[in-house]
Amino acid sequence: MRYAEQGFNLEIDLSRGNIEKVATDPRDTEAYLGGLGTNAKILWDRVPPEIEPFSPDNLLIFSAGLLVGTAAPSANRTIVSTISPQTNLMAFSMAGGFFAAELKHSGYDKVILRGKSPDWVYLWIHNGKVELRDASHLQGKGCYETAELIKQELKDPKAQVASIGLAGENRVYFASIEVEKSSCSRLGVGAIMGDKRIKAVAVRGTKDVNVAKPAEYFELCTTMLESMRHRLDNPLPGFDAMLATLGPQALSHSDDGFHIDNFAWGNARERKKGHWTKEYGEKWESDQLQSMERHISCYNCPVKCGGIIKHPTLGRFPMKCYSKLTYPMAAYADLDFGFRMIGIAQEHGVDGYTAPQVMAFAVELYEDGILTDEDMPGFPSDNEERHFWLMEKIVRREGIGEVLADGVYWAARRIGKGAEVYDHNTIKKNEQMFIKLGTLNPMYYLLYATGEKLTITQIEGGVPQAPLAPEDRKAYVKDWVQIPTGKEERFKQFVLEWGDEGKKAPFWPDTDLLNELVEWQEAMHYIDDATGVCAGVSSFMPKPPYHIHNYPLMLSAATGIDFDEDKLWKLAARNRNLVRAINIRRGLKKEDEHPPDDHWKKRFPEFEAELLDNYYKFKRWNDQGVPTREYLHELDLDYVGEDLEQRGFLKSVEEAEA
Amino acid sequence: MKKVKTIKIDVDLCNGCRACEVACSAFHAEPKYSSTNPEKSNIRVLFDVKRNLYIPVMAGEYTDAECMGRDQYIIDGTEYDECTFCRASCPARDVFKDPDSGLPLKCDMCEEEPPLEEPLCVKWCITDALTYVEREEEEEEEEKLDDVEIGLEALANKHGMKKITDTLARLSMSKKGEYV
C-alpha cells in the first residue's frame, strides 16, 4: 500500500481523447516527495527544451502536494506546472482551496494533460470514472460561472472545479486557473490550459488517503494545529498586522498603512509617503467592512486568509488576500474599486499580480503619448473606467488588448516607440511586486536575482523582511526553533544586530551568512511546494509552525519512508537544482538574473556582481550559474548532468581537464 | 439526572475549512487515525459560497423515508436550503452514507475509554465555530415497558390498534388450543 500518496497519476491525451491511470514509482517519492518536486521530474523527462509552450507536447500538470488529503493542517495546495508562455521557463503556480484534497480522494496524485483537444472539453474525474465532456456551451463563460454550471450539470455540488475564463481561452500570457476562492495565477498557466482547449477540470473523490504510522502521525498533526493556534493567538511583536500571526492577513485587517505608504503606485512608479492619513484609513476600513461578509479558509486550515465579498453591484464572490492592494494601487484608486475589479478579474481569470501592472503600464503609455487614441479607439477619460475598459480588451485580445495580453515585457517590445523603458519592473520577462526602495538590500538582491519562481513572496520568508526594532529582537530570537541545525547562533546573532550602526545594508552581513540566509529561505519554499503545505503557515512566515525540524517527523510518519533533517535538506536542494536545470536548458542566462534597475535607488553594480558570483559558488554552480557535474552527482542527478553536458551547458570532464 | 452532550455550532464563525471532517474521519478510521476521508465523516460542513451558507451538521438518525414536504428557513434575509439543518442520513440527499458500503453514518460524540475531553471535531475547530457543552438534565421517570408491550406497541404504531385486536381475535379463534 502507498501512504500519504495514492500512487497513481492520470494521463490524459487531449488530442486523442485517451485516458490512462498510471502507477507511479515510490522511489520518486523518496527522492522528490511530490507536488512540485515530482512535477519537475516529469517536465525534465518529458518536455525537452525544443518544446514550445504552446506545443501540444508541452504538459500541463495538476498535482496535489504529498501531504494533501492527510490530516496535516494547511496541506491543501494544488501545484500546477508547465512551461510558461511568458518566460519560456518552468512555470510556478500554486493554489490553495479544496481542489487538491478532492483530487487525492479521487485516487490520484496528479493529472497530466498533454496534446490539444480538437474541441472545447472539460475533464470530469469521479473516483474510477474519468471522462472528457463537451464544453462548447461553456466557452466564453467566467471561471466561477463555469464551475457553477459544471456542478449543476453533474448534479454534484461537492465537485471541485479548476477552470479558466476568457483570459485563458484567449491565451493571455497572465491568465490564471481559478480554483474556487484561490487561483493558480502566475506565469500564464491558464493560457496553456486554453491552448489545450480544456475549459475545466472537475473532480470528486470519496476514497481514503492512508498514512503509515497512524497514531504517531495524528499526534504530530494535532501538535501542529496547537502551534498554529498559539501563533494566531500571539501576534509577534514588531511585525505589522499582515505578518504578525499567520497568513498573510490582508483581509482580516484593514490597517494597510504600511503598504499604502511604502509600496509603489501606478506602473510601480511612486511611493506616496504619508498618503495613509486618518481620513484615508477610515474610508479604506469602511470600504472593507462594507464588503467583507465572512473570513474563510482553505481545506483543513484554521488561518482565515480568504474572504467572501458581498458587493452592492457584483453580488457575492470569494477572494484571497493578495489582489486587495494590487488593483487599487496600480490604478490610483480606492479599495471599493479594488473589490469591483477583483470580482470581474476573477471571472475572467487573470493574475492579480500582473494584470494591474499591465493596465497601469498602458495608462502610462497613453498619458505619455506613446499609445494614442488611434491605438485605443474609445479609451475612456475616467480613470476607473479606463481600467475596466482595458481589462475587457485584454481578456478578449481585442484591439490594444491583443498586444497587452502578452504582458509588459513583450507588449513594450511590440509597441516600440520607446515603450521599452516603461518596462521597468520585470525580471526574466515577468512582472514583479510593486516595490521600489532606497538602498540595495543584498539578501533581497540574491532572492530576486536567482529565484526561479519569480514571485518574491514564494521565495522569501523565515528571516524578518527588515531589521527589527531593538526592543523586539531578543523576544524574536528567544524561541526561534525554526533555524537549521548548526546555524542557530549565527542566525540569531544576525537578527540581534541587524540595523545597528555599521550593520546595515548593503555591505552587511558577510557573504557566507548572507548566502546561508538566502538558501534557507528558498529551501523551505521548495519543501512546502512538494508537500503541498501553504507557505502562509510555513516558508513565507516569520517563526512558522512548519519547519525543518518537525517536517521530517511528519513526512516519515505519513509516508513510512525515513526522513531526517539532512535528507530533507538534500531533497530540497535536489528539487531546486532540477528546476534550475530545466530553466538552464531552456535558455536561462546569468544576465537574466538581474532585479529591475530601479528596484533600489542606490545600486552598487560591482558589488552586486560579486554577490552573485559568490552565491553561485556557494550554491556549487559554475560561473554561469549552471549546477556543476560533481554537485549534480551528489544530488543523485547524474542524468541531469549528462544532459547538460551533452547540450553544451556544462563542460565534460575531459574538456574541463584540458 | 442524565448527561446531555451538546456541540454548539456558531455558523457565523465557521470558516469552511472542513478540519472537523478530517479529524472525524481519522478518529473513526480502522485502525484509528490510519486514514482520512471527509466522505466518511460524521460531520459535514454544508456550504454554498454564493449564499454565504456555512453550516456544520452532525450526522443523526438514519431514516429510510424522506419527509413528506420540506421546510425552508429564512433567517435575517438569508434563505437556507431545505434540509440544511437536518441531521438525518436520508434517501433525499447524499450525505452521511459510507461511500464504500452505503451504510448510514451517525455521530457518536467520539465516545471512547478513557473519554476524550471533547469530541475531536470540536478540538480541531480552533476557529471556535464548534464548542462542546455538557450539562445535566432532569430525567422524567418513565414507566418501563416489557418486551411484549414494546413489540405490540411497535405493531400498533405500524398497523393500528384495531388491526392488532382483530388479528388477535382471529388468531385465538382459528388456532384454538395451539397456544397455552
Interface residues (C-beta under 8 A of the other chain):
Chain A: G69 T70 A71 P73 F98 A101 H105 E148 P157 E180 K181 G205 T206 K207 D208 V209 N210 V211 P214 A215 Y217 F218 T222 L225 M228 R229 L232 E293 R294 H295 I296 S297 C298 Y299 N300 C301 P302 K304 I308 K310 G315 R316 F317 P318
Chain B: D12 N15 G16 C17 R18 A19 V22 A23 A26 A29 P31 K32 Y33 S34 S35 T36 N37 P38 E39 K40 D48 V49 K50 R51 N52 Y54 P99 K123 W124 I126 T127
